[in-house]
Amino acid sequence: MSTEIRVPTLGESVTEATIGQWFKKVGDAVAADEPVVELETDKVTIEVPAPAAGVLEAIAANPGDTVDVGALLGAIAPNGAAAKPAETAKPAEPAKPAEAKAPAPPAASQQAAPAAAASDRAPAPSAQKLMAENNLSAGDVAGSGKAGQVLKEDVLAAMSKPAPAPVPPIPGTVDAQPTERPQAKAPAAPRAPVAADDEAREERVKMTRLRQTIARRLKDAQNTAAMLTTFNEVDMKPVMDLRNQYKELFEKKHGVKLGFMGFFTKAVVHALKEIPTVNAEIDGDDLIYKNYAHIGVAVGTDKGLVVPVVRDADQMTIAEIEKAIGVLGKKARDGQLSMADMQGGTFTISNGGVYGSLMSTPILNAPQSGILGMHKIQERPVVVDGQIVIRPMMYLALSYDHRIVDGKEAVTFLVRVKESLEAPERLVLDL
């Protein structure tokens, strides 16, 4: 008897995914728990393991297809069973023709079609949220999902359509006051013409769901928050000296290398306790203050930027923080992050210095109100006690939502981070 491969539960508020790639072909042998297919969601990319050992018998969804939670992906036959010749599931039989009816007027049937499709099934959660944000109803959007379900892509398509032109008044009649209608978002600017010789050397690749989500969230953050960035610089010599002195003993005792992220995370949570607005968020007309610190750590992967979260970092030691970051970083690079690993962050740290960035203005990870940008450590001449000396310096950048965080609070927060790093004993003594 064949064993079905189905879309697993993807996490809170995630109801659908896109097939990324199949690691096996029909007829290939499959071991139990061996990854067989990759799914891309709005937040993470996950691998679906084989539920049993055997031979991949059939593939029911191809790369690029959108599938719901619980949908059939394929089937595994026991060892020795012959695989089905077709690589895709058998297409559904066409519905039998219904009895002839009087044709409805073309305009009426076209207008009623979207509403009828939308009434068969409730819109997807992501589509509902997008419609609410843009004052759209289910009747305004034609659903393309199963049973006419409205998907997020349908809402985006409806929003990209230009608003209907106003009907000019009939001469000789009283000009009625026009009724205001919600305006859809302006469509994206068309691409400029490209020479034929250049076009032949271009490659068009569809954006992954993760990349689409990154693009949308970053632009939404710019459009929503009153973002401002403040800068400072920190002398990294005290942290580097402490690290060089104890890194071997630290690794021997805790089984993890002593890096800079442990010090920065600890310095951040100390500053958040003093300036709680940087750890808060806006919800409508309310401010939500978080009495905990879940620190997101931005990690670059070959598939895009992800931000796994170190939960309750304010209750951890530097060793525990380094261990947690090491585990999350490995899972991110291996594509093994779960939805739970990505949710609930209250503040984010982004380390562009590992790529050589000297200075940048990071974009907020909404709905958070602050993000700290670390940069390259570079030796520069600075004045210490009236003397010009060479010190390893790093620029720090704090981007914050000015709607909730005042300039004084932002500057004070960054100064507290600087003070903790230039006197790391403060982190140990909780000062």
C-alpha positions, 0 to 999 in steps of 0.5 A: 500500500502506498504512503502519501506525502502531504504538506505538513503544518507550516506554522501560525498564520501560514496556510500555503506554500510553493513547491521549490524543488523535488530532490527525487524523481519518480522511480528513485529509492527513498529512505525514511525521513530523507528529504524529498521535496522543498517547500517555500513559504512567506517566511522560511524554506522547509524540506519535507521528509519521506514518511516511509522508505520505498520508491517514489511512486508519483509526484502530484505537485510540480515546482512553482505550484501553490499548495495548501496545508494538508495537500497531496504532494506525492506517494511512496510505494513499498520497495519492489513496487513498480512506480507509476509512469507519469510524474504528475498526478492524474488530472481531474476529469472534466465535469460533465456538461450541465443541461443547457440553460438560457444564456445570461447577459454577458455583462451581468455574468462577468460581474457576478463571476468574482463574487460567486467564486469568492463565496465558495470559500473564505479568503486565505488569511494573508489575503484577508489581511491585505484586503483589510489594509486596502479597504477591499471586500471579497466581492472586489477580488476574483479568486483563483484558488481552490473552490474560488478561494481568494489568494494573496496573489489575487488581491495584489492583482486587483490592487494593481488594476487602475481605478475606473475612469469617471463617467462624464456627465450627460449634457443638459443634466445636473452634475451629481456630486461624485461618490468617493471610492477607495483608490487601489495602490498605483501599479508598479512602473513598467520596465524601460525598453531593452535593446533586442541584443541585450534582452537576448543576454538577460535571464528572467527568474521568478522571485521566490516567496521568501524574496517576495516577502523580504521585499514587501516587508522592507518596503512596508516598514519604510512606508509605515514607520517614521524611520530615523538612524543615529550613529556612534562609534565604539572602541572594540579594544577592551572586548577584543582583549578580553576575548583573546585572553579567555577564548580558549578557556571559554571554548574548552568549558562551553564547547562554543567559540567566543565571538562578538555577538554574545557581547553585543546581544548582552549590551543590547538587552542591558540598554533595553532595560533602561530604554524600554520604548526601543523594545516596544511596538505600536498597535493601533493607538496603543503602545505595547511594552515588552517585559522580555527581550527576544533578540532577532539575529539577521543571517544571510543565506544563499536564499535570502535574509532570515532573522531567527530569534534568540528568545529570553536573551535578557535571562541568558549568559554570554555563553548561552547566547553564543550557543543559541546563535550558533544553533540558529545560524547553522539551521539557517544555513542548512535551511532547517529553521522552523516557524517557531525559530522566526517569530516573536522578536522584539529587537534585531541585530544585523552584522554587516561587518562580516561582509566588510560594510563600514557603515549602513542604515538598517531598515526596521524589522516591523513591527519592531521599533529598533534595529542595531547595525554592526559594522567592520572593525577598522583601525583608525587614529583616535584621541585618548587622554589627549594622545593620538592612538591607533584603535580598532573602531566600529561604527554602530547604527541604530535605526528606530521608529520615531513615532514611538522612540524620541531622539534623546532615547535613541541616542541614550540607548546607543551610548549605553551599548557603547559604554558596555562594550568599552567596559565589558566588565559592566556586562558581567557586573550587570551595571 
